[in-house]
């Protein structure tokens, strides 16, 4: 790949991420450009531990909350027609997409 476009997908739901990845792969296959990925990056875990009673009365009980953030990277050969079709892909509100040309 001489020049490539790197597509970075970030979201909380891995199924939605995989659906967008398959759509991008299908577009790349249909147009006949070279593609690498999707490469799963390590999952980021955000933990929040809070005390149940705010006033401090009672026993020491805690609630634990966790949110996982999933990431995928796809490298596509930089082709104008392919990138225009990729930009038209319906992306859910919970998935953030970033395209960088390089």
C-alpha positions as CSV (number, residue, x, y, z in Angstrom):
1,X,0.0,0.0,0.0
2,X,1.6,3.3,-1.1
3,X,-0.8,5.8,0.4
4,X,-3.5,4.6,2.8
5,X,-6.4,5.9,4.8
6,X,-6.5,4.8,8.4
7,X,-10.0,4.4,9.8
8,X,-10.3,4.3,13.6
9,X,-13.6,3.1,15.2
10,X,-14.4,3.6,18.9
11,X,-17.5,2.5,20.7
12,X,-19.1,0.9,23.7
13,X,-20.8,-1.9,21.9
14,X,-18.6,-4.4,20.1
15,X,-21.4,-5.8,17.9
16,X,-22.1,-2.4,16.4
17,X,-18.4,-1.9,15.8
18,X,-18.1,-5.2,14.0
19,X,-21.2,-4.4,11.9
20,X,-19.6,-1.1,10.7
21,X,-16.3,-3.0,10.0
22,X,-18.1,-5.6,7.9
23,X,-19.7,-2.8,5.8
24,X,-16.4,-1.1,5.2
25,X,-14.8,-4.5,4.2
26,X,-17.6,-5.2,1.8
27,X,-17.1,-1.8,0.1
28,X,-13.4,-2.4,-0.2
29,X,-14.0,-5.8,-1.8
30,X,-16.6,-4.4,-4.2
31,X,-14.2,-1.6,-5.4
32,X,-11.2,-4.0,-5.4
33,X,-8.8,-2.0,-3.2
34,X,-6.4,-3.5,-0.7
35,X,-7.6,-3.6,3.0
36,X,-5.9,-4.5,6.2
37,X,-7.9,-5.1,9.3
38,X,-10.0,-4.7,11.3
39,X,-7.3,-4.9,14.0
40,X,-8.8,-5.0,17.5
41,X,-7.0,-2.8,20.0
42,X,-7.0,-3.5,23.7
43,X,-10.2,-2.8,25.5
44,X,-10.2,0.1,27.9
45,X,-12.0,-0.5,31.2
46,X,-13.3,2.5,33.2
47,X,-14.2,1.6,36.7
48,X,-16.1,3.8,39.2
49,X,-16.6,2.7,42.8
50,X,-19.1,4.7,44.9
51,X,-20.4,4.3,48.4
52,X,-24.1,3.5,48.6
53,X,-25.1,5.7,51.5
54,X,-23.9,9.3,50.9
55,X,-24.5,10.3,54.6
56,X,-22.1,7.7,56.0
57,X,-24.6,5.9,58.2
58,X,-24.8,2.1,58.1
59,X,-22.3,-0.4,56.9
60,X,-19.6,0.2,54.4
61,X,-21.3,-1.0,51.2
62,X,-20.1,0.0,47.7
63,X,-21.4,0.0,44.2
64,X,-19.1,-0.8,41.3
65,X,-19.7,0.5,37.8
66,X,-17.8,-0.4,34.7
67,X,-17.8,0.8,31.2
68,X,-15.8,-0.8,28.4
69,X,-14.5,1.0,25.4
70,X,-13.7,-1.0,22.3
71,X,-11.5,0.1,19.4
72,X,-10.8,-1.2,15.9
73,X,-8.4,0.1,13.2
74,X,-8.8,-0.5,9.5
75,X,-6.2,0.4,6.8
76,X,-7.6,1.0,3.3
77,X,-5.7,1.9,0.1
78,X,-6.4,5.6,-0.6
79,X,-8.9,5.6,-3.4
80,X,-11.3,8.5,-3.9
81,X,-14.3,6.4,-5.0
82,X,-13.9,4.0,-2.1
83,X,-13.5,6.7,0.5
84,X,-16.6,8.5,-0.7
85,X,-18.6,5.2,-0.3
86,X,-17.1,4.6,3.2
87,X,-18.2,8.1,4.3
88,X,-21.8,7.2,3.3
89,X,-21.9,4.2,5.7
90,X,-24.6,4.5,8.3
91,X,-22.8,4.8,11.6
92,X,-24.8,4.4,14.9
93,X,-24.7,7.2,17.4
94,X,-22.6,5.2,19.9
95,X,-19.8,4.6,17.4
96,X,-17.2,7.3,16.7
97,X,-15.3,7.1,13.5
98,X,-12.1,8.9,12.5
99,X,-10.5,8.8,9.1
100,X,-7.0,10.0,8.7
101,X,-5.2,10.2,5.3
102,X,-1.5,9.4,5.1
